[in-house]
């Protein structure tokens, strides 16, 4: 594996998840693999779990880490070709990506959707330009339309809590005061194609996702019906796709409560974090024994570490 951009870049998800769980038992076993190697983490947007977990994963493998926040530290980059650069952007990605590649063996990029221009967001202009111009492997630490490191952590968590029967997994929208991107839910839906599970998406009318991502998966507009007999409920807000980036009228009754969780089969609560308590989910649910959010966050280290391990094994 050269780059990790989508969950589908993994040749065998089951084997990768198994390898990540083994890494958890002995996270420092492969320190020699990354000795003398450097990863550069480039953040165009804020982070907590992604930054810390990826940095820890690299260090577990013996790598050096360099972190740069472009919002406050780097020159503003230009990504369009053929422009006369006489405005406020000082450096073109063509030079920046090649220069960064000289300083590291792997580069990881985090760049969110702007939620103003659907076409531009779906073009993944930042991520794809680094892939085009960098001369080292590239890892997606969340882009406009995908978050494959989170999806892999979710796969690890699902495996660690697997049930004996074919599970029912529900992806549910929940209220949020801000417009949020689709990256996490897109990658979670993509993950489901590799899971032997009954999968249901539930959200209010108007919050339909990209049909190219959803494909033929079942969409249920009645949240209580969707939750019936669910073994796992994955909660995430997202803004409108058709009325792109907008927060259209919301139903606060879609917040996850203990009464709603009673419809499930003692279902586990999942969320990628950060989460707004008592807006997205009530305290009693997120603090309950059914909540897996802290385990998901811990698994972010091992999702990043197994990806880095596989890339390092292919670096000469």
C-alpha angles and dihedrals in degrees: 000000000000103000132019108212104134136022086247090067087080109092094209115016093188092056092045092052090048090051092050091052089051089051089057089062093053110012096170097051095103100043091126090060093069099033110132092010126115133205121201115208112202116193121194088168137034124280144176111166096028095051098042097040095047092047091049091046091053092048091049086060093049096255128144114236131213118188126195129179109205093195092068109008113036135064115266107263129223116217103177118095124234098017126143099239099215097125131073101303113096105187137035122229089235091071096031095055092047093047093048089050089060091057099049146029096223130024123202122198132201115187123152130211115269090216092215103087115035094192093051093046092050090050088065089216097181099042095041093048091054090048089050098047105027118094095206132065117287128216124199109227089179125319135187094287108015146045105186096167089059091047091053091049088051090051090052091050093049090051093050090053099035119152127222094245130056101286128232111224122190127195108202132188116224132188123274131169094226133059107257129193128247100235099107096044093044091055093043090053090048089051090057092067087070095047126087093224145117102252126196130178117205130187141133120277108277097038097085113149130225105302090215087064099038094046109162099340115132117263117199119189094194105080096196091052091048091053094054110124093348116162094194131022117194111198126201138146121227134177125240117291098194093042086039119228094350128134100223121190110309133210109222088201087078089074110116111253136171089253090057092047089057088074089064130083092256082299126199118240116228132185132158095224155249093095132178107233117226090011101063097014136001121249094245092058099045091044094047128104088253092065116104098178097111091047090050090052091049090050089058087079093054095043088056093042096053090048092050091046092055093047093047090051088060097047113098 
